Amino acid sequence: MLNDSSRLLIQKKILENYGLNVKVYQKEDTGDIYVKRVARVSRKPVGLNQIELLDAQVVDPKAKVGQYVELDFDDNVMLNEIVSDCISTTARAEEVASIKSNILESLKAKGIIYYSLIFAKFEQKTLMGDAIFKLDNIYEVVIDKDKLMEGDEFEVGKDYPMIIISFNITTESNNKLTIKASRITSNLVEELLRYSLANCNYNVEIKSICREAGVLSKVIVDIPDLNNETLNPAGIVIGPKGSTIKEVEKYLPNEKVEIINYSRTTPGQIRNIVGPNEVLDMFFYFQNPEYFKEYKFFSTKKVIVVVRDQNIGRIIGKNGVSLKLTNRLCGWSVQIVSETDYTVKYPHGFVDLSSDDFDWYGQEIDPYLAKFYGHYLKQNRVENIAELQNLTKDDLDIKEFSDSDKEVLLDFVKEINFDFTCPTCGKLIDYYSTSCPYCGEKFEE
């Protein structure tokens, strides 16, 4: 019986050869293949002649304008040839897929393929600059010049890691398998990390990765089931004295791999990416729109990060590579400003757009989170934290908030009890407050 791929291929071939839309069927009792022409009923002939429209009305007299009907299609030799050709093509495709699958399973069973990562032995470079390798001393692996890392120098007979991107089986050469591979994809760093962490005792999750091949990779990691808060996920991934990262970097000439801890909030993640010990202040918005022109921001999500003078070069990176990866990784336009420049150019600081006016009901909250949440909540006409107590994540339709930002904020709100009003100033405050954050009135327990 015809499978779905054969049917689709026949329909495509008839469309290409005849310009006709058809549906392909097969009789269950005899196995005969037959084709129905698909026509659309219209008031005026559009791509159909008047006879076909009359035929459509005979097939279905009640057919409405715009409805599709199926018409009989006359047998002809060319059609039979197309059907035969398509059946043999799909049969060959299934055979090739089976051969590929068997080879892959065999290589995985031997431990030669790890996920999509392979270690192939270098043989030669071609005149075009492509590199040819051997996998398992049998299968040919080719990396096109544009998929090689800048500075890649290979030694004949030595193994090098790469990522499989496609397979090709040549029928003329007795089903010879050729593998196309790449050394510039971000997956290479990801799979090398997995390979190096194979014996790690923790369930390491790679949340995100950005790479400038041959220069720098930034990887955000998390260990969701890590119960001990004193342990550092990034430190676990890096390994004792950097052993795991050194194992990865030895396969990537001149490339550094930077491991970053995951944070559930946008301000926390930006701090971790830039360097938590380097960030002195963060501003997600400005009062004066001229600042936008000065820093040439094109994204609606903008943040200025003030950092220590001595490390600004490392944070921006050579030719701005580190900062470019930071932007891609966090999804914000990040402007790095040194402490000195910030003090000289803006002695009074950047004026936040309204976050200071947001009413947190005296709750203690990280100042960066207060700025971040306060500003965007005010912009969306939320005046105080009490207004969030009955909202869900879907109700917070604020494009600057990620899903995890919303979860953190709403979890924070759930922990607050708003059933107490200060008898002196009348402000609504947390039930468990020992004093009013607005007027200073102290309460008995």
C-alpha positions in Angstrom: 0.0 0.0 0.0 1.1 3.6 -0.6 2.5 5.4 2.4 1.9 9.1 3.1 5.3 10.2 1.7 4.6 8.4 -1.6 1.2 10.1 -1.9 2.7 13.6 -1.3 5.5 13.0 -3.7 3.1 11.9 -6.5 0.9 14.9 -5.9 3.9 17.2 -6.0 5.2 15.7 -9.2 1.8 16.1 -11.0 1.6 19.7 -9.8 5.1 20.3 -11.2 4.5 18.5 -14.6 0.9 19.4 -15.2 0.2 22.4 -13.0 -2.7 20.4 -11.5 -3.8 20.0 -7.9 -4.7 16.4 -7.3 -5.4 13.9 -4.5 -4.0 10.3 -4.8 -5.9 7.3 -3.7 -5.4 3.5 -3.7 -8.1 0.8 -3.8 -7.9 -1.5 -0.8 -9.1 -4.6 -2.6 -7.0 -4.4 -5.8 -4.2 -2.0 -4.8 -4.9 0.1 -8.0 -3.8 3.8 -7.7 -6.1 6.5 -9.0 -6.0 10.3 -9.0 -8.7 12.9 -8.5 -8.4 16.4 -9.8 -9.1 19.0 -7.1 -11.1 22.0 -8.4 -12.4 25.1 -6.7 -15.9 26.3 -7.5 -15.9 30.0 -8.6 -18.3 32.5 -10.2 -15.8 33.3 -12.9 -13.3 30.9 -14.4 -10.0 31.4 -12.5 -7.5 28.9 -13.7 -10.3 26.6 -14.8 -12.3 26.5 -18.1 -16.0 26.6 -18.3 -16.3 22.8 -18.9 -14.5 22.0 -15.7 -16.9 24.3 -13.8 -19.8 22.5 -15.3 -18.2 19.2 -14.4 -17.8 20.5 -10.8 -21.5 21.3 -10.7 -22.4 17.8 -12.0 -20.3 16.2 -9.3 -21.8 18.4 -6.6 -24.8 20.5 -7.7 -25.0 22.1 -4.2 -21.3 23.1 -4.2 -20.9 26.7 -3.0 -18.5 29.3 -4.4 -15.1 28.8 -2.8 -15.7 25.1 -2.1 -13.3 22.4 -3.4 -14.6 19.4 -5.3 -12.8 16.4 -6.8 -13.1 15.6 -10.5 -12.2 12.5 -12.4 -8.8 12.5 -14.0 -8.3 10.8 -17.4 -5.7 8.0 -17.5 -2.6 8.7 -19.6 0.8 7.2 -20.0 2.8 10.1 -18.5 0.7 10.0 -15.3 1.5 6.3 -14.9 5.2 7.1 -15.4 5.1 9.7 -12.7 3.3 7.4 -10.3 5.9 4.6 -10.9 8.8 7.0 -10.6 7.4 8.4 -7.3 6.9 5.0 -5.8 10.5 3.9 -6.7 11.8 7.2 -5.4 10.1 6.9 -2.0 11.1 3.3 -1.8 14.7 4.3 -2.3 14.3 7.1 0.3 13.0 4.6 2.9 15.9 2.3 2.1 18.4 5.1 2.5 16.8 6.2 5.8 17.0 2.6 7.0 20.7 2.4 6.1 21.4 5.7 7.9 19.5 4.6 11.0 21.4 1.3 11.2 24.8 3.0 10.8 23.9 5.6 13.5 22.7 2.9 15.9 25.9 1.0 15.3 28.1 4.1 15.9 26.2 5.0 19.0 26.5 1.4 20.3 30.2 1.6 19.8 30.4 4.9 21.7 31.5 6.8 18.7 28.6 9.2 18.5 27.7 11.2 21.7 24.4 12.9 21.1 25.3 14.7 17.8 29.0 15.0 18.8 31.6 12.9 17.0 35.4 12.7 17.3 36.7 12.2 13.8 40.3 11.6 12.6 41.9 14.2 10.4 43.1 13.1 7.0 43.6 16.1 4.7 42.6 19.6 3.6 41.3 20.1 0.0 42.3 22.9 -2.4 39.0 24.5 -1.6 39.9 24.8 2.1 37.5 22.0 3.2 38.8 19.4 5.7 38.3 15.7 5.4 38.1 13.3 8.3 37.4 9.6 8.9 34.9 8.4 11.5 35.5 4.9 12.8 38.2 4.6 10.1 35.3 3.9 7.7 33.0 6.8 7.1 34.1 10.1 5.4 33.4 13.3 7.3 33.6 16.6 5.4 33.7 20.1 7.0 33.2 22.9 4.5 35.6 25.9 4.8 32.8 28.1 6.2 32.1 25.6 9.0 35.7 25.6 10.3 36.9 27.7 13.2 39.3 30.5 12.4 42.7 29.3 13.4 41.9 25.6 13.1 45.1 23.7 12.5 44.7 19.9 12.2 47.3 17.2 12.7 47.0 14.1 10.5 45.8 11.1 12.4 44.5 13.1 15.4 40.9 13.1 16.5 38.9 16.4 16.6 35.4 17.0 17.9 32.6 18.3 15.6 28.8 18.3 15.3 27.0 16.3 12.7 24.8 18.5 10.5 23.8 16.1 7.7 24.2 12.7 6.1 24.4 11.7 2.4 24.4 8.2 1.0 25.8 7.8 -2.5 24.1 5.0 -4.4 26.7 4.9 -7.1 29.4 4.0 -4.5 27.6 1.0 -2.9 25.7 3.1 -0.4 28.7 5.0 0.8 27.9 7.3 3.7 29.3 10.8 3.8 28.8 13.0 6.9 28.8 16.8 6.8 29.9 18.4 10.1 30.6 21.8 11.7 32.9 23.2 14.3 31.4 26.6 14.6 27.9 25.8 16.0 27.0 26.5 19.6 26.0 22.9 20.0 29.7 21.9 19.9 30.4 23.7 23.2 27.2 22.3 24.7 27.9 18.7 23.7 31.5 18.9 24.8 30.3 20.1 28.2 27.9 17.2 28.4 30.6 14.8 27.3 33.0 16.2 30.0 30.2 16.1 32.7 29.2 12.5 31.9 30.4 11.3 35.4 29.1 14.4 37.2 27.0 13.6 40.3 24.6 16.4 39.6 21.9 16.9 37.1 23.4 19.9 35.2 21.0 21.8 33.0 22.4 24.0 30.2 19.8 26.9 30.1 21.3 28.9 27.3 24.5 29.4 25.3 25.9 32.0 22.9 29.1 31.5 21.0 31.6 33.4 18.9 33.6 30.5 17.5 37.3 30.6 18.2 36.9 33.5 20.6 34.4 33.2 23.4 31.4 31.1 24.6 29.1 32.1 27.4 27.0 29.3 28.9 24.2 29.7 31.5 23.8 26.6 33.7 21.6 25.5 36.5 21.3 22.5 38.8 17.5 22.4 39.6 17.7 19.7 42.3 20.6 21.3 44.1 19.5 21.4 47.7 22.6 22.8 49.2 22.5 26.6 48.7 26.2 26.9 49.6 27.2 25.0 46.4 27.7 27.0 43.2 26.3 25.4 40.0 28.8 27.2 37.8 31.7 26.1 40.1 30.5 22.5 39.9 30.4 22.7 36.1 33.8 24.3 35.9 35.3 21.5 38.1 38.1 21.4 40.6 40.8 23.9 39.6 38.9 24.4 36.3 39.4 20.8 35.2 36.1 20.4 33.3 36.4 23.6 31.4 40.1 23.0 30.6 39.0 19.6 29.1 36.5 21.5 26.9 38.8 24.3 25.9 41.6 22.0 24.8 39.4 21.0 21.8 38.7 24.7 21.0 41.9 26.6 20.0 42.0 30.2 21.3 38.5 30.0 22.6 37.5 30.7 26.2 34.3 29.1 27.8 32.6 31.2 30.5 30.2 29.4 32.8 27.4 31.6 34.3 24.9 30.8 37.0 21.2 30.9 36.1 18.9 33.4 37.8 15.1 33.5 37.7 14.9 37.3 37.4 16.1 39.5 34.6 18.2 41.8 36.9 19.8 38.8 38.6 20.6 37.2 35.2 22.2 40.4 33.8 24.3 40.7 37.0 25.5 37.1 36.7 26.4 37.5 33.0 28.3 40.8 33.4 29.9 39.5 36.7 28.1 39.7 40.1 31.2 41.2 41.8 31.7 43.8 39.1 28.2 45.4 39.0 27.9 48.6 41.1 24.5 49.8 39.8 21.9 49.1 37.2 19.4 51.3 35.4 16.7 49.9 33.2 15.3 53.2 32.0 15.9 57.0 32.0 13.9 60.1 32.5 15.5 62.1 29.7 14.8 60.7 26.2 18.1 62.2 25.0 19.9 59.4 26.7 18.4 57.0 24.2 19.9 59.0 21.3 23.3 59.2 23.1 23.6 55.5 23.5 21.9 54.6 20.2 19.6 52.0 21.6 17.4 50.2 19.1 15.7 47.7 21.4 12.8 48.6 23.7 14.5 46.7 26.5 17.5 48.7 27.7 19.8 48.7 30.7 22.9 50.6 31.7 25.3 48.7 34.0 27.9 50.6 36.1 31.0 48.5 36.7 34.4 48.8 38.3 37.0 50.7 36.3 39.7 48.0 36.3 37.5 45.3 34.7 35.6 47.2 32.0 37.9 46.0 29.2 37.3 42.4 30.1 33.5 42.9 30.4 33.3 44.5 27.0 35.9 42.2 25.5 38.2 42.5 22.5 36.3 44.2 19.6 33.2 44.1 21.9 32.7 40.4 21.5 32.0 39.8 25.2 29.4 42.6 25.3 27.8 41.3 22.1 27.4 37.8 23.6 26.0 39.4 26.8 23.3 41.2 24.8 22.4 38.1 22.9 22.3 36.0 26.0 20.1 38.2 28.2 18.0 39.7 25.4 18.5 43.3 26.5 20.5 46.2 25.0 23.3 46.4 27.7 25.4 49.6 27.9 28.5 49.2 30.1 29.7 52.4 31.9 32.8 52.5 34.1 32.5 53.9 37.7 34.6 56.9 36.8 32.7 57.8 33.7 29.4 57.4 35.6 30.6 59.7 38.4 32.0 62.4 36.1 29.2 62.4 33.5 26.3 61.9 35.8 27.2 63.3 39.3 23.6 63.2 40.3 23.0 59.8 38.9 20.4 58.6 36.4 16.9 59.6 37.4 14.7 56.6 37.5 11.4 57.1 35.8 9.0 56.4 38.7 10.0 53.3 40.5 10.6 55.3 43.7 6.9 56.1 43.6 5.8 52.5 43.6 4.3 51.5 46.9 5.9 48.3 48.2 4.0 48.5 51.5 7.3 48.5 53.5 8.4 45.2 52.1 12.1 44.5 51.9 13.1 43.8 48.3 16.4 43.7 46.4 17.0 47.3 45.1 17.6 46.1 41.6 14.4 44.1 41.6 12.6 47.1 43.1 13.8 49.3 40.3 13.0 46.8 37.6 9.5 45.7 38.8 8.5 49.1 40.1 9.1 51.0 36.9 7.4 48.6 34.6 4.4 48.1 36.9 3.9 51.8 37.2 4.1 52.1 33.4 1.3 49.5 33.3 -0.8 51.5 35.8 -0.1 49.3 38.8 0.4 51.7 41.7 1.2 49.4 44.6 2.0 45.8 45.3 -1.5 45.1 46.9 -3.0 45.3 43.4 -1.1 42.2 42.4 -2.5 39.9 45.1 -5.3 38.4 43.0 -3.5 38.4 39.6 -2.2 35.4 37.7 0.9 35.1 35.5 -1.2 35.6 32.4 -2.7 38.8 33.8 0.8 40.4 33.9 1.0 41.2 30.2 4.3 43.2 30.4 6.7 42.4 27.6 9.8 43.2 29.6 8.9 40.5 32.2 9.9 36.9 31.4 7.8 34.1 32.7 10.2 33.5 35.6 10.2 37.3 36.4 6.4 37.1 36.8 6.6 33.9 38.9 9.2 35.4 41.3 7.1 38.6 41.7 3.8 36.8 42.3 5.4 34.3 44.7 6.7 37.4 46.6 3.2 38.9 46.7 1.7 35.6 48.0 3.9 35.8 51.1 2.4 39.2 52.1 -0.7 39.6 54.3 -2.5 42.9 53.5 -5.2 42.7 56.2 -3.8 45.5 58.4 -4.3 49.3 58.3 -2.1 51.7 60.3 -4.4 53.4 62.8 -2.3 56.6 62.6 -1.9 57.2 58.8 -4.5 54.8 57.4 -2.1 53.1 55.0 -2.5 49.4 54.2 0.5 47.4 55.4 1.7 43.9 56.1 -0.2 42.3 58.9 3.0 41.2 60.6 4.7 44.6 60.5 6.0 45.8 63.9 6.0 49.4 62.8 4.4 51.5 60.0 7.0 52.1 57.2 5.1 55.4 56.3 4.6 57.2 59.6 6.8 55.2 61.9 4.0 54.2 64.3 5.1 51.2 66.4 2.7 48.4 67.1 2.3 46.1 70.0 2.7 42.4 69.2 
